[in-house]
């Protein structure tokens, strides 16, 4: 069987930084952690890429059953730490999760330091934390972000009982109109870093955006998916995890795994439960291809390591010579993320027109989603197609979706 249905410990050891073993604290300290951190509900902020807050809120409500509220840049929800763990493990569209630790007014450094010191940092952070403070301010008397970061870091460092830090932990400070919010990063590396794809491509798209595009196109994992300009294979990998019910955070570690409140056995059980609900199709339901044989070979090596790899069939070929009838009996979704500036150049929409013409001739009955620079969107759009503006790497993109008649 190709790729086995589990991730080997050897593979984890080679590709993931394992959390350091925690030192046993005294019982009084552990009771304080349980009472003030683990047993309480907290407010969590979940960020999304620009324009995707609505889709993220919908995902959190339908997939996790959470009650959320929309805020600038994402959503908030209240819950216990275990609900945050599950969100980090499962959410496909989230970029980052922060836990809100304090909110107060401060128009001088002494008040900022005093209110920051009221937060029980030693109950949240590992003693060997290496602190990074990220500050943004708007209309604040404490406008010097570097000075604010320095003061907050000094207060937090004094609250921790041991010496030099080794485990990165990030604190976000946001000031607006002299009111400051202090939040602790719960996940570490952004959530689009699944630790699945170890190779790049000519026009890589972030995993969170690829999942968002699949969602915009109405992909459910129940129908065939064709990724005919696959490049690094992000669409195919995200779809394969959705088809097999594989949690997107299963192969990585999170900052909260270093917190004094973390329960390794509880989280391991959560991961086993999440992974155990998966299903592996008896034959491929995702069909990826690319003109670049090297890209296909690199993607195949990744799939061979993954427990969901058998959901994807790969070949090296030209999309314009591809007959969908040779892949699957019924229609589904065909997705594109052409390399911007390489195959689509500014002021040149020949590829886009050729692509739409080919879809109209050979792919009747299929749905499609195409991510392209906004200036390359054909005007008017084909009948029945819709445009979804989004941003990727500083580029203004549009995703056009629709059914091919």
For each residue, the residues with C-beta under 8 A, 3 or more apart:
1: 4 5 310
2: 304 309 310
3: 303 304 305 306 307 309 310
4: 1 8 307
5: 1 280 307
6: 307
7: 11 12 250 251 305 306 307
8: 4 11 12
9: 12 13
10: 13 14
11: 7 8 14 15 305
12: 7 8 9 15 16 18 251
13: 9 10 16 18
14: 10 11
15: 11 12 195 198
16: 12 13 195 251 252 253
17: 253
18: 12 13 253
19: 253 257 258
20: 128 166 167 258
21:
22: 126 258 260 262
23: 127
24:
25: 29 30 33 260
26: 29 30
27: 30 31
28: 31 32
29: 25 26 32 33 260
30: 25 26 27 33 34 260
31: 27 28 34 35
32: 28 29 35 36 120 123
33: 25 29 30 36 37 38 123 260 261
34: 30 31 37 38 39 261
35: 31 32 38 39 40
36: 32 33 39 40 120 123
37: 33 34 40 81 120 123 124 259 260 261
38: 33 34 35 80 81 261 263
39: 34 35 36 80
40: 35 36 37 80
41: 78 79 80
42: 78 79 80 81 84 99 100
43: 76 77 78 99 100
44: 76 77 78 79 83 84 87 97 98 99 100 186
45: 71 74 75 76 97 98 99 100 183
46: 56 60 68 74 75 76 77 87 91 94 96 97
47: 73 74 94 95 96 97 98
48: 52 53 55 56 73 74 75 93 94 95 208
49: 52 93 95 206 208 209 212 390 391 392
50: 390 391
51: 388 389 390 391
52: 48 49 55 56 93 208 209 212 390
53: 48 56 57 70 73 74 75
54: 57 58 70
55: 48 52 58 59 93 212 215 216
56: 46 48 52 53 59 60 74 75 91 93 94
57: 53 54 60 61 68 70 75
58: 54 55 61 62
59: 55 56 62 63 64 91 92 93 215
60: 46 56 57 63 64 66 68 75 77 87 91
61: 57 58 64 65 66 67 68
62: 58 59 65
63: 59 60 90 91
64: 59 60 61 83 86 87 90 91
65: 61 62
66: 60 61 77 79 83 87
67: 61 77 78
68: 46 57 60 61 75 76 77
69: 75 76 77
70: 53 54 57 75
71: 45 74 75 76
72:
73: 47 48 53
74: 45 46 47 48 53 56 71 94 95
75: 45 46 48 53 56 57 60 68 69 70 71
76: 43 44 45 46 68 69 71 100
77: 43 44 46 60 66 67 68 69 83 87
78: 41 42 43 44 67
79: 41 42 44 66 82 83 84
80: 38 39 40 41 42 83 84
81: 37 38 42 84 85 256 261
82: 79 85 86 266 270
83: 44 64 66 77 79 80 86 87
84: 42 44 79 80 81 87 88 97 99 186 256
85: 81 82 88 89 254 256 267 270
86: 64 82 83 89 90 270 274
87: 44 46 60 64 66 77 83 84 90 91 94 97
88: 84 85 91 94 97 186 187 191 249 254 256
89: 85 86 247 248 249 250 270 271 274
90: 63 64 86 87 247 248 249 274
91: 46 56 59 60 63 64 87 88 94 191 248 249
92: 59 207 208 211 215 238 242 248
93: 48 49 52 55 56 59 208 211 212 215
94: 46 47 48 56 74 87 88 91 97 191 208
95: 47 48 49 74 190 191 192 208
96: 46 47 185 187 190 191
97: 44 45 46 47 84 87 88 94 185 186 187 191
98: 44 45 47 172 183 184 185 186
99: 42 43 44 45 84 124 183 184 186
100: 42 43 44 45 76 103 181 182 183
101: 119 124 182 183 184
102: 115 116 118 119 180 181 182
103: 100 179 180 181 182
104: 111 115 179 180
105: 111 178 179 180
106: 111 112 115 142 175 178 179 180
107: 111 141 142 178
108: 111 112 141 142
109: 112 113 142 147 151
110: 113 114
111: 104 105 106 107 108 114 115
112: 106 108 109 115 116 142 148 151 152 180
113: 109 110 116 117 151 152 154 155
114: 110 111 117 118
115: 102 104 106 111 112 118 180
116: 102 112 113 119 151 152 155 156 182
117: 113 114 155 158 159
118: 102 114 115
119: 101 102 116 124 182
120: 32 36 37 123 124 159
121: 124 125 155 156 159 160
122: 125 127 159 160 161 260
123: 32 33 36 37 120 260 261
124: 37 99 101 119 120 121 184 259 260 261
125: 121 122 129 131 156 160 169 184 259 260
126: 22 129 167 169 258 259 260
127: 23 122 160 161 162
128: 20 162 163 164 165 166 167
129: 125 126 160 165 167 168 169 258
130: 164 165 166 167 168 169
131: 125 153 156 157 165 169 170 171
132: 153 168 169 170 171
133: 148 149 150 152 153 156 170 171 172 173
134: 149 170 171 172 173
135: 145 146 148 149 152 172 173 174 175
136: 145 173 174 175
137: 140 142 143 145 148 174 175 176
138: 175 176 177
139: 176 177 178
140: 137 143 175 176 177 178 180
141: 107 108 178
142: 106 107 108 109 112 137 147 148 175 178 180
143: 137 140
144: 147 148
145: 135 136 137 148 149
146: 135 149 150
147: 109 142 144 150 151
148: 112 133 135 137 142 144 145 151 152 173 175
149: 133 134 135 145 146 152 153 173
150: 133 146 147 153 154
151: 109 112 113 116 147 148 154 155
152: 112 113 116 133 135 148 149 155 156 171 173 182
153: 131 132 133 149 150 156 157 171
154: 113 150 151 157 158
155: 113 116 117 121 151 152 158 159
156: 116 121 125 131 133 152 153 159 160 171
157: 131 153 154 160 165
158: 117 154 155
159: 117 120 121 122 155 156
160: 121 122 125 127 129 156 157
161: 122 127
162: 127 128
163: 128
164: 128 130
165: 128 129 130 131 157 168 169
166: 20 128 130
167: 20 126 128 129 130 258
168: 129 130 132 165 188 255
169: 125 126 129 130 131 132 165 184 185 255 258
170: 131 132 133 134 184 185 188 255
171: 131 132 133 134 152 153 156 182 183 184 185
172: 98 133 134 135 182 183 184 185
173: 133 134 135 136 148 149 152 180 181 182 183
174: 135 136 137 180 181 183
175: 106 135 136 137 138 140 142 148 178 179 180 181
176: 137 138 139 140 179
177: 138 139 140
178: 105 106 107 139 140 141 142 175
179: 103 104 105 106 175 176
180: 102 103 104 105 106 112 115 140 142 173 174 175
181: 100 102 103 173 174 175
182: 100 101 102 103 116 119 152 171 172 173
183: 45 98 99 100 101 171 172 173 174
184: 98 99 101 124 125 169 170 171 172
185: 96 97 98 169 170 171 172 188 255
186: 44 84 88 97 98 99 254 255 256
187: 88 96 97 190 191 254 255 256
188: 168 170 185 253 254 255
189: 193 252
190: 95 96 187 193
191: 88 91 94 95 96 97 187 208 248 249
192: 95 206 207 208 209
193: 189 190 207 252
194: 197 207 237 248 249 251 252
195: 15 16 251 252
196: 207 237 241 251 302 306
197: 194 207 232 233 234 237 302
198: 15 302
199: 232 298 299 301 302
200: 204 232
201: 204 231 232 233 234 295 339
202: 231 292 295 339 342
203: 231 337 338 339 340 342
204: 200 201 231 232 234
205: 209 210 213 234 235 337 371 392
206: 49 192 209 210 234 392
207: 92 192 193 194 196 197 210 211 234 237 238 248
208: 48 49 52 92 93 94 95 191 192 211 212
209: 49 52 192 205 206 212 213 371 390 392
210: 205 206 207 213 214 234 235 238 337
211: 92 93 207 208 214 215 238 242 248
212: 49 52 55 93 208 209 215 216 390
213: 205 209 210 216 217 235 335 337 369 371 399
214: 210 211 217 219 225 235 238 239 242 333 335 369
215: 55 59 92 93 211 212 218 219
216: 55 212 213 369 388 399 401
217: 213 214 333 335 367 368 369 401
218: 215 333 367 401
219: 214 215 223 225 239 242 333
220: 223
221: 239 242 243
222:
223: 219 220 285 330 331 332 333
224: 285 286 287 327 328 330 331 332 333
225: 214 219 235 236 239 285 286 287 332 333 334 335
226: 286 287 288 322 324 327 328 332 333 334 335 366
227: 230 233 235 236 239 286 287 288 289 334 335
228: 287 288 289 290 319 322 334 336
229: 289 290 291 319 336 337 338
230: 227 233 235 236 288 289 290 295 296 299 314
231: 201 202 203 204 234 290 292 295 337 339
232: 197 199 200 201 204 295 298 299
233: 197 201 227 230 236 237 288 295 299 302 303 312
234: 197 201 204 205 206 207 210 231 237 238 337
235: 205 210 213 214 225 227 230 238 239 288 335 337
236: 225 227 230 233 239 240 286 288 299 312
237: 194 196 197 207 233 234 240 241 302 303 306 312
238: 92 207 210 211 214 234 235 241 242 248
239: 214 219 221 225 227 235 236 242 243 286 311
240: 236 237 243 244 246 286 303 306 308 309 311 312
241: 196 237 238 244 245 246 247 248 308
242: 92 211 214 219 221 238 239 245
243: 221 239 240 279 281 285 286 308 311
244: 240 241 278 279 280 281 307 308 311
245: 241 242 277 278 279
246: 240 241 250 275 278 307 308
247: 89 90 241 250 271 274 275
248: 89 90 91 92 191 194 207 211 238 241
249: 88 89 90 91 191 194 252 254
250: 7 89 246 247 271 274 275
251: 7 12 16 194 195 196
252: 16 189 193 194 195 249
253: 16 17 18 19 188 257
254: 85 88 186 187 188 249 257
255: 168 169 170 185 186 187 188 258 259
256: 81 84 85 88 186 187 259 261 262
257: 19 253 254 262 264 267
258: 19 20 22 126 129 167 169 255 262
259: 37 124 125 126 255 256 262
260: 22 25 29 30 33 37 122 123 124 125 126
261: 33 34 37 38 81 123 124 256
262: 22 256 257 258 259 267
263: 38 266 267
264: 257 267 268
265: 268 269
266: 82 263 269 270
267: 85 257 262 263 264 270 271
268: 264 265 271 272
269: 265 266 272 273
270: 82 85 86 89 266 267 273 274
271: 89 247 250 267 268 274 275
272: 268 269 275 276
273: 269 270 276 277
274: 86 89 90 247 250 270 271 277
275: 246 247 250 271 272 278 307
276: 272 273
277: 245 273 274
278: 244 245 246 275 307 308
279: 243 244 245
280: 5 244 307 308 310 311
281: 243 244 284 285 310 311
282:
283:
284: 281 287 310 311 312 313
285: 223 224 225 243 281 311 328
286: 224 225 226 227 236 239 240 243 311 312 313
287: 224 225 226 227 228 284 312 313 315 327 328
288: 226 227 228 230 233 235 236 296 299 312 313 314 315
289: 227 228 229 230 296 314 315 316 317 319 322
290: 228 229 230 231 293 295 296 316
291: 229 316 317 318 319
292: 202 231 295 296 316
293: 290 296 297 316
294: 297 298
295: 201 202 230 231 232 233 290 292 298 299
296: 230 288 289 290 292 293 299 300 314 315 316
297: 293 294 300 301
298: 199 232 294 295 301 302
299: 199 230 232 233 236 288 295 296 302 303 314
300: 296 297 303 304 314
301: 199 297 298 304 305
302: 196 197 198 199 233 237 298 299 305 306 309
303: 3 233 237 240 299 300 306 309 312 314
304: 2 3 300 301 309
305: 3 7 11 301 302 309
306: 3 7 196 237 240 302 303 309
307: 3 4 5 6 7 244 246 275 278 280
308: 240 241 243 244 246 278 280 311 312
309: 2 3 240 302 303 304 305 306 312
310: 1 2 3 280 281 284
311: 239 240 243 244 280 281 284 285 286 308
312: 233 236 237 240 284 286 287 288 303 308 309
313: 284 286 287 288 327
314: 230 288 289 296 299 300 303
315: 287 288 289 296
316: 289 290 291 292 293 296
317: 289 291 321 322
318: 291 321 322
319: 228 229 289 291 322 355 358
320: 354 358
321: 317 318
322: 226 228 289 317 318 319 326 327 362
323: 326 327 362
324: 226 327 328 331 334 362 363 366
325: 329
326: 322 323
327: 224 226 287 313 322 323 324
328: 224 226 285 287 324 332
329: 325
330: 223 224
331: 223 224 324 363 364 365 366 367
332: 223 224 225 226 328 366 367
333: 214 217 218 219 223 224 225 226 366 367 368 369
334: 225 226 227 228 324 359 363 366 367 368 369
335: 213 214 217 225 226 227 235 368 369 370
336: 228 229 355 368 369 370 371
337: 203 205 210 213 229 231 234 235 371
338: 203 229 342 343 344 351 355 370 371 372
339: 201 202 203 231 342 343 344
340: 203 344 372 373 395
341: 344 345 346
342: 202 203 338 339 345
343: 338 339 351
344: 338 339 340 341 348 349 351 352 372 373 376
345: 341 342 348
346: 341 373 375
347:
348: 344 345 351
349: 344 352 353 376 378
350: 353 354
351: 338 343 344 348 354 355
352: 344 349 355 356 370 372 376 378
353: 349 350 356 357 378
354: 320 350 351 357 358
355: 319 336 338 351 352 358 359 370
356: 352 353 359 360 378 382
357: 353 354 360 361
358: 319 320 354 355 361 362 363
359: 334 355 356 362 363 366 368 404
360: 356 357 363 364 382 404
361: 357 358
362: 322 323 324 358 359
363: 324 331 334 358 359 360 366 368 404
364: 331 360 404 405
365: 331 403 404
366: 226 324 331 332 333 334 359 363 403 404
367: 217 218 331 332 333 334 401 402 403 404
368: 217 333 334 335 336 359 363 400 401 402 403 404
369: 213 214 216 217 333 334 335 336 399 400 401
370: 335 336 338 352 355 399 400 401
371: 205 209 213 336 337 338 390 392 397 398 399
372: 338 340 344 352 376 377 397 398 400
373: 340 344 346 376 395 396 397 398
374: 377 389 396 397 398
375: 346 396
376: 344 349 352 372 373
377: 372 374 381 387 398 400
378: 349 352 353 356 381 382
379:
380:
381: 377 378 385 386 387 400 402
382: 356 360 378 385 402
383: 405
384: 402 403 405
385: 381 382 400 401 402
386: 381 400 401 402
387: 377 381 398 399 400
388: 51 216 398 399 400 401
389: 51 374 396 397 398
390: 49 50 51 52 209 212 371 397 398 399
391: 49 50 51 394 395 396 397
392: 49 205 206 209 371 395 397
393:
394: 391
395: 340 373 391 392
396: 373 374 375 389 391
397: 371 372 373 374 389 390 391 392
398: 371 372 373 374 377 387 388 389 390
399: 213 216 369 370 371 387 388 390
400: 368 369 370 372 377 381 385 386 387 388
401: 216 217 218 367 368 369 370 385 386 388
402: 367 368 381 382 384 385 386
403: 365 366 367 368 384
404: 359 360 363 364 365 366 367 368
405: 364 383 384
